[in-house]
Structure formats: C-alpha cells, structure tokens
C-alpha cells in the first residue's frame, strides 16, 4: 500500500498509510517517524491538531503520550539548521 510523507517547514516528520480528518486536526494511521526519539511509536495511530499537538494511541485505543512537535528536540535542531542555511 502507498505511503505518504508528512512535513512541517520542509522537515519530514513521519510517513503514514492513511489519514482521516476530524474536528481539530487529522488522524494518521500506521505512522513511521523520522526522529529517533519517536520511533518507539512506529506503526501506531496518532492525532495531530492544527497547533501540532500530537496524541499517540495504542492499537487498543489507549492514549500513550501527548506532546507538541516543538517539544521534540530533534525537530528543534532541524529548524535551527534550516534557519542557518
């Protein structure tokens, strides 16, 4: 099955198999993360709000973790690199 990339400011965050819109954002199915600190969530569904708050869910529907993408140090480092050119 085809996979799609999700980027923010030109930085690839994850790829996914399917996306479903909801009131406050989008739910992504079967995510594979680019950042090492998030790879433990590979294969799980996530919800992403329009403010880039991310909720990671277990296959059974239990909330595992909630964070904002700016709180991920690897993402911040990539933003700084891109600003320096």
C-alpha positions as CSV (number, residue, x, y, z in Angstrom):
1,X,0.0,0.0,0.0
2,X,1.2,3.5,-0.8
3,X,2.7,5.7,2.0
4,X,2.6,9.4,2.2
5,X,5.1,11.9,3.9
6,X,4.1,14.5,6.4
7,X,6.3,17.5,6.7
8,X,6.3,20.8,8.6
9,X,8.5,23.7,7.4
10,X,10.1,21.3,4.9
11,X,11.2,18.9,7.6
12,X,9.9,15.3,7.2
13,X,8.2,14.2,10.5
14,X,6.8,10.9,9.6
15,X,5.2,8.9,6.8
16,X,1.8,7.2,7.1
17,X,-0.6,4.8,5.3
18,X,-3.9,6.6,5.7
19,X,-5.2,10.0,7.0
20,X,-8.7,10.8,8.3
21,X,-9.8,14.4,9.1
22,X,-11.6,15.2,12.4
23,X,-12.8,18.4,14.0
24,X,-9.5,19.6,15.4
25,X,-7.0,18.1,13.0
26,X,-6.1,14.8,11.3
27,X,-5.7,11.2,12.5
28,X,-2.8,9.3,10.8
29,X,-2.8,5.5,10.6
30,X,0.4,3.4,10.7
31,X,3.0,6.2,11.2
32,X,6.7,5.7,10.8
33,X,8.6,8.5,12.5
34,X,11.8,10.1,11.2
35,X,13.1,11.2,14.7
36,X,14.9,8.5,16.7
37,X,13.1,9.6,19.9
38,X,9.7,8.9,18.4
39,X,10.5,5.6,16.6
40,X,9.1,3.7,19.6
41,X,5.6,4.9,18.3
42,X,6.1,3.4,14.8
43,X,3.1,1.6,13.5
44,X,0.6,3.3,15.8
45,X,-2.2,5.8,15.1
46,X,-1.7,9.4,16.0
47,X,-3.9,12.5,16.1
48,X,-2.3,15.8,15.1
49,X,-4.1,19.1,15.8
50,X,-3.8,22.3,13.8
51,X,-1.4,23.5,16.5
52,X,0.8,20.4,16.1
53,X,-0.2,18.8,19.4
54,X,0.2,15.1,18.9
55,X,-1.6,12.3,20.6
56,X,-0.2,8.8,20.2
57,X,-2.7,5.9,20.6
58,X,-2.2,2.2,21.2
59,X,-3.9,-0.3,18.8
60,X,-6.4,-0.9,21.7
61,X,-7.3,2.8,21.8
62,X,-5.4,3.8,24.9
63,X,-3.7,7.2,24.9
64,X,0.0,6.5,25.3
65,X,1.6,10.0,25.0
66,X,0.7,13.6,24.2
67,X,3.2,16.3,23.2
68,X,3.7,19.2,20.8
69,X,6.1,18.8,17.9
70,X,8.1,21.8,19.1
71,X,8.9,19.9,22.3
72,X,10.8,17.3,20.3
73,X,14.5,18.3,20.5
74,X,15.4,16.7,17.1
75,X,12.7,18.8,15.4
76,X,14.0,22.0,17.1
77,X,17.5,21.1,15.9
78,X,16.3,20.6,12.3
79,X,14.5,24.0,12.4
80,X,17.7,25.7,13.6
81,X,19.8,24.0,10.9
82,X,17.3,25.2,8.2
83,X,17.4,28.8,9.5
84,X,21.2,28.9,9.4
85,X,21.1,27.7,5.8
